[in-house]
Amino acid sequence: MTDAAAPDATRMAEIVRELYALTSVGNWDAAEEYFTEDFRIVECESLPYGGLFTGKQAMRNLFPHVMGFWSDPEVELAGVSAGDGFAYGIVTLHVTSRKTGRRYPIEIAERFEFRGEQVCEVKPYYFDTHLIHMDAKGEPIDA
C-alpha cells in the first residue's frame, strides 16, 4: 500500500459496489474515475485471459477478453467487505461455455486495493480454475 490513506471501510465498499454497477453497463468513463493512473489488474497467468493489464483503461481492455471467452456471462455480486485499505467483492460469474454449451458458476473473490479514494489494483481469486481449464480444452464439466 502506498502513502495515501484509504477511505474508511464504508466508503471503500460503496466505491466497489459503484464500480460493479458501472462496469456491468459498460460505463467505462465513469468507472475509470475511480482508478489511479497506474491502476493494474492481475489475472492468473494460467487462465485463457490471464496477464497483467495496466493503466486507467485496464478494466475496459480486459473486460472483452474475460466476457468474450464465455457466452451469456452474468456477474452476481453476493457482497462486499472492506477494511485496512482493501475491499473484497464476492461474486459468482455465471457463464455458458462456447465449446460445450454447458452453463455453470465460477466463484471469485476480487481484491480491490485502495490508494486514497481510488483503486490502484484489482486481483481476482478464483475458487476453481480447473473448470476453466477443462472448458478451454472442451472437456465435460460436472459443475
N, C-alpha and C positions, 0 to 999 in steps of 0.2 A: 504494500500500500504506500502511496506517496504522501507528501506533506499535507495536502489539502484535506481538511477534516470532512468526513462523510456526514450527510444529514442524519437525523435520528431514524430509528427503525421504522416508524410510521411513515415518514416521508419517503424512505427508500422503497418500501412496499408499494406506496402509491405510484412512484415512478415506474416500477417494474410492471404493475398492472396496466398503467397507461401505455407502456411500450408494447405489451401483448395486444392491447386494443388497437393501437396504431398500425402495427405490422400486420395484423390479421386482415386489415382492409387495404394494405399497400400504401399507407400514408407515410412514405419514406421521409419526405422533407421534415415533417413534424417529429418523427421518431429520431432523426439524426440530430436534432437539437439537444437531445439527452446524452449524446455520445461525445467523448473527448476527441480532439484532433487525432490523437494516436490510438484511438479505440482499436481493439482487436478481439476477434473471435477465434477460439482454438477448438477445432473439431478433431476428434480422434483420427489419426492418420490411417487407421485400418478401415475406416468407413469409405464407401464409394464416393462420398463428398467431403472427405476429410482434408484437413490442412489448416493453414493459418491465413486468416482474412483480416486485413488491416485498413485503418482509416475510417472516417465518418460514414462512408458508404459501404462498409464491410457487410453489414446485415443485408442491405439491398442487393449486394453482389452475391452473397451466399444463398439467400432465400430461393432463387430459381434452381440452384443445384440440389438442395435438400427437397424442396416441394416438387420439383420436376422429376426426381427419381421415382416418386410414387404416383399413383393415380388416386384422385379424390382425397388428398390429405386434409385432415382436420385436427386442429390443436384444441385440446380440452385443458383448461387451466384449473387445477384442483385447489391450488392455494399458493400463497407467497409468505415466506418467513424472512425476517431481516434482523440484523444486528452486527455490531463490530465492523462496519464498513462493507458488509456483504449482504446481498439479498438472494434468496433462492426461490425460483419458480418451479413448482412441481406440476409437470404436465404429462398428459398422455397424447401421443401423436397417433391418431387413428389413420391407418393407411391401407391402400389396396395395392397389391403387387402388380406391376405392369407385366411381369413374366408369368405369374400363375393365376392372377385374378383373385387371389385369396385376400380377405380383409383381416387385419389384426392390429392390436395395440402395441405401441412402443412406449414404455415408461421412461421418462427423462427427468432428472433434476438439473436445472440450469443455474449456474452460479454467476451472479452479477457482482462485479467489484466496482466500488464507487471511488471517485476522486472528486471531492466536493459534491456538488449537486448533479454530477454527470457520471455516466457509466464508462469505465475505461477498459473493462474486459468482460466477456461472456465466455463461459466454459461449460458445455453440456456434458453431463454424466449419464450415460445410457445404462439401463438396468440389464439388458440382454442384447449385446451386439451380435451374438450368434444368429439370431433371427434375421438380421440384416444381411449377414454374410451368406446365409442359406438362400435368401431371396435373390441376392445378386447372382448366385450360381443357378437360380431356377429350381432349387431343390424344394421338396414339400416342407411345409411349415405346420407344426402342430401347436399353434398358439391359441 
